[in-house]
Amino acid sequence: MSLRLPGLAFESAPVALDERLPRMDIALFVGFARRGPIDRPVLCEDYAAFTSVFGPEHDLFIDAGSGAPVTAQLAPAVQSFFANGGRRCWVARVALRPVTAKLPLAGLWVETKLGWRAVQARAASGGRWGFGLRAGVRLERAALGVLSAGNPWDGQAPHRIALDPASTALPEAGDLLRFVSDAPDAVVATDFLRVVTFLRVASVLKRNDGQHGTRVDARIAESWWFGVPKAIPASFDGSLALSRARSVTVSFVADDQAAAPLPIGPEWCGVLRIELPATLRSADWPQAGHPLRLRAGARVFLATLGDCVLAARDASTVTLKAQVALLEQLPAPCALNDEPLGERLRITLMSDDELEGARTLADIGLCHGHARAWQALPRDDARWSADPAHEVVIPAKHAALWAEARTNAFPIAGRGLGDCLPIGLPWAAPSWLDAVQDARSSMARDGLRRLSAALFLDPRLADATMHTLVARAEALRFPFDPARMPARSVRGVHSLLALEEATLLAAPDLALPPWRLAHAASWPAPASSDPVAGPAGPCGAALPFAACVPVRVAPPLLTIAVDGESRLTAQWTADPVADQFILEGARHPDWQDAVVLYQGGETRWSFDSEPTPWRYLRVRVAAPGCYSDWSLGAIVPQAETTGWAAQPDAPEGLRTALRVQRAMLRIAAARADSLAVLGAPAWMDDADAQRHIATLSRHGPGGDESMLGDDEVAALSYAAIYHPWLRRRRDDGVVAFAPDGAACGLIARRALSRGAWIAAANEVVADAIGLERPPADPLRLFGAGANLWRYDGLRVRLMGARTLSLDPDWVPLNVRRLMSLLRRLLIREGNVWVFEPNGAALERSVERGLTAWLTQLHARGAFAGRKPAEAWQLTLNPGQQRDRDDGRFIVELRFAPATPLEFLTVRLVRNGDALRVEGA
């Protein structure tokens, strides 16, 4: 369950729509998201449903050149779609090999073929977001009463244990039990204070035992044996799960035990010293909850750390004092006393995300056979099907757990590990650990190393034409021989071929500029600092008479040196009379965001190099008797790659946009009932946008990835392009966003309210407050085929509804949408008549059914003409008798679509003292 504050919550239930006509308002958005399944279309009926799966808006990187964030446009597009009237859409996140974060679970251990290992879960999906997660574990203990141990406690499985039916919580199959006993065995008692055994329950049987009432027998499948040692070795070889150091030296010092913590369980609790390399960053030092495996000769200890404090530091070593709770593995099973203390162990699993808050799942099992085992928590890719035609297979045993994890959008997934043992976990307070970090960049973690067409296209269909696309996709999804070639789903924008109900296709992130790794040398030089005004000089005893007016001294000389593997030191020299300084750091070269990092009398200041939020440092004198201007700004030395830089002028960005948009045209045309909603890249001016449209419309013999074929020119009528980008308000100011989502929302709203045959133009954009690049010559852009936005000082309106078609008859968008609607309607209604006897009765049925639909559409304004006879003509079976003999029934439909009014000329005529308005 997830934690919520008390109060009221309002959820808007989807309104039941009149679906007598096929729906033409459902969109598919393909792009970049913070998290969520990869290439799995997910159905969303509001923006909250989108954020629960894919997270909030995602800033991809901070542009090293401008300092402005570059935001993924998928979330803004979906938000704008719903804000402008959309009610239902599919969303597909795309990425190439994103990195999945590993999440250590505090105090949990698993036995492998190579020995005991600390347990690590993983984020539910790949991406940098997982590296900001924290996983928390809280132990849940429930007391058990043991009536009879049954077979001797020899550690052999299986055997049965009789449990008291009045126990606080009886175990289930897959539960982990812990029994603690004094060590009665004479051999074991010489070295151990207590014996701790963990047991996995295979099954539980409840039966009537006559006069003794109900009897509960737990059948044990496996056991693990540990002890609490009487004496601790003076030194250990330790293995600590850190990102940069694993082998450590651990020592036991008797004098440290005065600070030993109170026992929190059956484990030995004390203080150990851990030696780490001095080059290890302080952020990578172990923290409370870290697992620690120890060896002393043949003896094996499993421990969990508590509080850690710095004890000593020299040039090569850092020594920490750490509170530790540990158990020693017994070489063989042993006997327990007659009345061991028994407990059923489960955990509460928690997650904490800085942007999305905390989530909790309670009553989670520790063994893989449990119905609520943490190992069974699903990844996002397993919760949703890659193809709606193929249902997700949910294990019946874990169905309830999967449903709860999906409802709460729980961000932690299990792994295929064995049974886990908790050692050193406090039972009241949770233990939290951060995700394991690695050296890969944030964009590499997201699977977005570079902007390329491979992100958006299915490589198996990238070279298909509009005439072969559907057949090739069907061959992948529904192979002729599934036994030899299993069904495969299509990905990227080609997912539209698997979503029959979606008729709008948009990929808003195509309009982003390409990016590359930025280096420190590419950062702009810092600007000169403004002169510092001299402080007022107080006269009094605090200053000698000559120093009543503070003295201006020369600015300090600032340098930044690399100190060790991951430390930097800023040091400066100044006038000998200066004894107080102020050091500031800033991210932007104009110093507008400068913050004070240090104020005092030292002439050096050290800090970690990774990560550092400052790119520039400056220092000045700020002593009581003297002051100075700021020093020259110094650029903070960074790793070889320090960020990402947008490259709007890079040719690969334009090539990627054209290639994917051309594929979107082919997909929509192959479906013959869909519309590709396109946007020009953000950096384009009027001339660039015109060239982009001209290049996209280019065609020639054959056709390939660089141009349409001459037989594919009709695909241009299945696309509409919108320009320029829009502006909206965000918490951190006004930002630009791609127009794809707003255009899809307006088209969907018009289709729902009036019909798909009504042009979606002259509509106000609900969430836009302006234009990013207002066109200098709107008429030329409109003539090139762009649908333009207009800002009148108060509102933004959509002022065009045109396709890219070269045929004037198919330029009006409502004509193409009407034809798509009729196609969907005829296919739906035509399926009723398949396999009917091909005779006069069929003709009457077809004529009666289609006439009713066409009459209704004419009454609602879909066709031109005052009377049905002027609007449409229906001809049944115009072919020869051989068509009847071959089982064909042909219907020809001719119609005159209603044409929207795009231009209205109004003439003002003054005649004497009168003013007359005339329409031309």
BANU-601596 format. One record per residue (C-alpha): y, z, x. Coordinates in steps of 0.02 Angstrom, whole numbers, plus 50000, padded with zeros to 5 digits. Example, Ala and Ser with C-alpha at 12.3 -4.5 7.8 and 13.67 -1.06 7.14 Angstrom:
BEGIN
497755039050615 499475035750684 
***
This chain:
BEGIN
500005000050000 501794997150060 503105010750058 504495008549930 506015018549881 506075025849705 507005015449578 506895000149470 506344982949527 506654967049428 505494952049444 505884935849355 504334928649272 504214909649281 504794901549119 503494891149031 504084873149039 503824859148916 502574848949017 502234835348891 502974823449019 502334824249198 503364835849305 504524827249428 505404842749497 504144849749622 504554847949807 503624849449972 504634856550117 503964854650294 504774863550441 504934878450557 504754896350497 504764913550576 502954917050532 501614911750410 500114900150406 500164883850504 499884867650408 499394877150251 500474872050102 500954887950008 501584887849829 503254896949802 504124899649636 505634908949704 506444912749871 505684930249875 503954922449871 504454911550019 505094926150124 503544936650086 502474923250170 503614914750297 504914928250330 506814927350326 507924914550412 507384911050589 508624908650732 507664897750854 508774900851005 510534904251062 511264888151131 511634891451314 513114879551307 514034885351152 513324902751128 513004898750944 511304901450863 510234886450817 509364890750653 507774883450583 508254874250424 506684877250322 507224894050251 509004888450208 508304872750126 507094882450016 508444895049972 509644881049926 508284872449824 508074887649712 509944891349708 510294873949639 509004873849502 507294871249580 505884881449506 504324877049604 503974870449777 502654869749912 503074874950089 502134870150248 502554877850416 502244866750567 502014871350750 500914866350897 499824880050970 500934895250935 500504911051029 499744925350930 500304942650986 499044956051029 499364973250954 498574988451037 497935001350914 498275018650983 496775029551021 495425017150967 493995011651080 492614998751062 491024997051165 490684979751236 489424972351356 490654975951497 490934994051446 492235002851342 493834993351301 495424998251214 495564990551041 496844977051008 497224969150839 498264953450824 499734947450724 499284938650561 500054922350624 500704915050786 502504915750840 503744926450933 503944937750781 502264945850822 502884951450992 504194962150904 502904971050796 502374989050819 500674994750759 500405012650703 498785022050675 498565038550583 496865046950576 496205052150405 494905066050412 493855072150266 492685086950288 490825084650259 489515097850227 487805095450311 486315102350215 484965095750330 484935085250486 483255077850437 482555070550596 483005079150760 484705074750833 483935063650963 485185049650946 483865037450888 484325026650740 483985025350599 483785042850531 484445051950377 485655066250353 485725076350193 487545079450143 488295092050025 488785083049863 490285094749849 491055087850009 492885082750001 492475064150016 490745057050030 490485042450148 490135024450102 489155011050191 490055006950353 490975023550367 491135032550533 490625050850541 491045063350677 490055079250709 490635092750829 489505106350893 489365118951031 488185113151168 486565123051140 485585112551263 485495122351425 485705106851533 487195100351436 487985117551416 488215119351604 489465105051609 490165103851432 491005115451309 490645105151154 489675089851104 490505076550996 489445063050914 490025048150812 488845040650682 488955024450584 488295025350406 487165010950357 486945016050175 487145030950058 485835035949930 486175047949787 484645054849700 484135069349589 483245082949685 482595092949538 483205110849531 484325107849681 485365095049585 486045079049659 485585075349839 486585063549950 485695055550097 486645045650227 485615033350327 486285032150504 486285015350594 487045019450764 487695034250862 488815037751013 488805054051112 490235062451205 490635079551273 492135090451313 491995093951500 492195111351572 492915104951736 494055090051768 493885080051930 495345080652050 495565061752050 495065046751945 495085028051954 496055023351798 496225007551697 497795006651591 498184992551469 499874987051535 500614969651542 500824969651731 499704983351800 497954988551751 497174998351894 498045014951922 497705031152014 497565046851908 497485064651974 497235082151902 498395095951963 498035113651904 499865118851912 500315105451783 499195113151648 500535125351595 501295110651500 499645105751419 499785101851234 498895111551099 497215103951051 497375091350910 495515088650887 493885091750977 494485083151138 494995091251302 496895091951311 497855093451473 499085085151592 498645071551717 499705062551845 499745043451842 500365033151989 501135016151949 501885002552060 503755005052086 504044986852043 503444989551865 504874989451741 505225005651651 504974996451486 503164993151539 502755011151580 501405018851470 501935027951314 501165039951191 499615032251113 499145021351261 497265021251297 496695026251471 494935023551538 494455034651684 493035034751809 492525048151933 490945042252017 489665039251879 490645049251751 491605039451617 493065046851519 494005039351372 495755046051348 497325043551247 499035047651317 500305059151237 502075061751299 502455054551472 503865060351588 504425054551759 503825066451894 504285057452056 504845040552120 504895032952293 505005015552367 503225010652320 502615022252183 503155029552018 502245045451965 502165050751783 501565066951706 500615062651548 499845073551415 498065067651388 496675070351260 494985064551325 493105064851301 491735061551429 490305050151384 488625058851391 487265050451493 486015052951350 485955060151173 485645078651155 485335091651021 486665099350910 486685116650836 486085119850659 487795118850575 488885105650657 490635102550593 490595085850504 492015074050458 492205056750383 493465046750485 494595032950422 496335027350471 497985022550394 498575006550477 500455003550486 501624990150550 503474990250587 504554974750602 506394975950645 506874962550519 505614965450380 505304984250386 503714994550378 502094991050287 500565002050263 498725000150221 497815016450188 495975021150184 495455008450316 493725009150392 493365009450578 491665000750578 491474982150551 490234984650408 491464994250298 492164985650143 493924990050202 493634987950389 495204983950489 494164970650579 494084961050413 495974959850388 496304941050370 497454929850468 498744920150369 497794904050404 496294911450313 497274917150160 497824899650110 496864883450104 497384868950213 496984857350068 497214862149884 495634852249845 494624864749948 494684882849891 494834897450010 493174906450031 493504925150017 492074936750070 491564946149913 491354962150012 493154961750072 493984953949918 494954969649872 495584971850051 496124953550062 497034954749896 497984970249951 498434962750119 499064946850036 500074956249904 500914967050036 501074952650162 500274964150289 500684956950461 499174963450559 497504954350564 495824960350624 494724953650761 492864951150775 492554967550865 491204980450845 491324998250784 492855007950843 492955026150894 494555036550881 494845047851029 496405058351050 497235053050888 498295066150799 497765067750618 499485071350545 500755060250636 500465041750672 500395034850848 501395018850876 501215005551010 502194989651045 501414972551055 500784966651224 502104955451302 501804940051407 502854928451515 502964913951393 504644909251320 505134912551141 505024894151093 503314892551174 502734907651074 503334898950916 502384883050962 504024873650975 504114869351159 505034853351118 505584843750964 504354829550940 503574819150803 501904827450839 502554843050753 502764834050587 501454820250584 499584820350569 499024811150728 497564803050634 498774794850511 500314792050618 499974773350639 499464769850459 500494758050351 500974761150171 499524750050117 498164759350214 498834777150212 498024783450052 496314776350092 496304783850267 496874800850203 495534800850068 494214796750199 494734812250297 494824823850147 493264817750058 492064810050186 490624799350126 489344810250215 490004828350227 488414833750317 488804822550465 490704822950455 491474838350373 493004837050263 494644838350358 496364842050291 497934832150326 499414840750407 501304839750423 502244828350305 500594819750267 500144835250165 501044826850020 499524815550003 498504831149955 499784838449834 499694828349675 501014838449582 502364837049717 503524821949702 504934826649822 504664827050011 505894834850135 505824839650319 507514847950350 507164852950530 507134834650582 509034835650583 509054848750722 509584843450896 508224842951029 508194857051154 507754860051335 507584874851451 509254881051515 509514887651690 510794900051751 511744886251839 512014877651673 512964892451600 514834889351598 515854898951725 516694914551655 518514912951606 519884922251698 520224939251624 521904943551551 523044954551660 522824973051631 524364982251573 524804997251681 524495014251601 525955025651565 526255037651711 526315055751655 527425067051760 526685084051788 525615094851898 524125083651881 524905070451994 525945071852150 527765066952131 527525050152217 526135045152097 527065047651934 526985028651914 525185022551934 524935010652078 524234993152049 522894989452180 521924973552217 520474969552099 518754974752163 517554962052238 515994961352129 514274955352181 512574956252097 511014958052203 509164957052159 508374973952191 506484972652189 505444962452069 506374966151907 507934976251949 509714970351978 511124980052058 512964976652029 514014983152174 515844981752214 517104986052348 518874991652308 520434999452381 520045016152467 521185025752346 520185019652195 518905032352136 518615027751952 517985011151885 517525002351722 516114989551721 515954977751573 514644965051522 514794950051405 513694936251337 515064923451311 516184916951450 517804920951357 517444939851366 517754941851180 516134951651158 516324962251316 515634979951308 515804994551430 514204996851530 514765010051653 516285021251681 516355032851829 516595034752015 515055025652082 515225008352161 513515002052108 512535000951946 510714995651926 509854988251773 508294978751722 508384959951740 507194956151596 507794956151466 509674958051485 510914953851347 512334950751471 512684934651563 514314939951644 514964955951725 516704961351779 517434977551848 519154985151871 519955000851941 520415013851809 520875029451910 522205042151858 523385036651996 522975018252014 522325003351916 521924985051943 521624968851852 519854963551816 518824956551958 518224938751955 516794937151832 515054936751907 513574927551828 512044938751809 510584931351909 509144927351794 507404920351805 507254901851838 507354898551650 508524909451551 508634901651380 508774885451287 510124872451271 510374860451126 510474841951174 511224832451027 511484816951134 509694816151197 508854799951139 507184808351101 507994817850958 508514801850870 506824793750906 505914808650832 506984808750675 506774790050647 504904790150676 504574804550558 505774798350424 504954781250432 503274789750406 503994799250258 504524782650180 502764775950199 502004791850125 503124791449972 502814772849948 500944774849969 500974788149832 502094776649728 502754791549629 503694801649760 505394802149842 505764805650025 507364816050033 508144813050204 509614820150299 510564812850445 510534823650603 511884836850609 512864830050756 513124812550685 514844806050640 515164791650520 514734777950645 513154786850704 512574789350525 512824770950484 511834765750638 510474778250593 510294770950417 510304753150484 508944757250612 507904766150481 508014750950366 507554738350501 505964728350468 504984714350549 503284706050558 501814718050564 502774734250573 502394749250682 503104766350724 504764758650775 505084748450618 504414744450446 503394728850417 504064714650312 502764719250181 503404737250180 505214733950133 504874740949960 504634758050042 506524759350062 506694761949875 505664777849891 506954786450002 508714793349984 509784799850127 511134813250109 512614816050223 513484826250295 512864844050322 513534857850209 514284874850245 513794891550169 514134909950194 512954921050288 513074939350336 513704934550509 514964921450449 515044903550391 513624892250451 513094874250427 511454869550343 510484853650310 510784845350141 508954841850102 508644857850004 510224856449900 509834838249859 508054842549806 508704856849700 509954845949609 508654832349579 507434845349513 508744853349400 509234836649325 507394832049298 507064848549210 508624848749103 508854830449055 507464820049131 507004811449293 507854795449232 509574803549237 510514801449401 510684817849496 512514815549543 514214823149504 513354840149515 514114855649595 513154863349739 512974881749699 512844888749875 514004877149974 515804881350017 516264865850118 515704851450227 515274852550411 515924834950455 516904827250311 516724808250319 518244799050385 517794783050291 516714787750140 516714770250067 515854762550219 514544776250223 514244774250037 514034755550060 512774758750200 511674768350078 512144786550107 512334798849964 513904808550006 514514825949968 516314828549917 517344844349936 518884845449825 519524861849896 518554872349771 516814865249752 515594853649837 514884839849728 513534826849754 514374809949731 512924797849748 511184794249683 510594778949779 509034774149873 508974764350036 508254749049948 508844731950002 508494725549826 510004729149712 508844732149563 508044747049652 509614754649729 509964766749583 508924782249615 508614785149431 507744768149417 506494772749552 506234790049476 505964782549304 504674770549373 503794785049462 503794795049301 503054780549203 501704778249334 501204796649325 501264796149135 500204780449121 498904786849245 498774803349151 498644795248980 497564780949042 496194792749100 495864796848917 495384778748882 494224776149030 492434771948974 493004768948795 492264753248711 493354738448756 493794732048584 495064731948445 494954750748420 495434753448602 496904741448584 497554750848433 497344767648520 498244761848677 499644753548580 499894768748469 499904781048613 501044771348731 502234766448592 502484784648548 502904789248728 504054774448756 504974777648594 505254795648646 505914790448816 507084777748737 507754790948618 508124802248767 509094788748859 507834782548986 508024764148935 509514752948903 509724744448734 510164750748562 508454747348486 506694749348557 506464730548550 507944728648668 507334742448784 505504739048818 504094727048782 502254731548778 500924717848794 499094722348780 497684712948866 498654697148908 497264690649019 495824678948980 494214682748891 493404684949060 494444700649086 493634708148933 491934702448994 492254710549164 492724727049082 494574725649119 495924730748996 497674725649052 499314732548989 500954724549038 502534734849015 504274727849035 505774739149018 507644739249047 508114755449138 509754763849097 510984760949240 512134775149289 514014772949287 514574774349469 516374767749461 517634769749320 519344761749343 520764770049248 522444760849233 524074769749192 525304757849105 527114762449075 527944752748935 529734758348913 529704776948879 527854776948836 526394780048955 524714772448908 523014775448989 521844760448993 520064759249053 519584743749150 
***
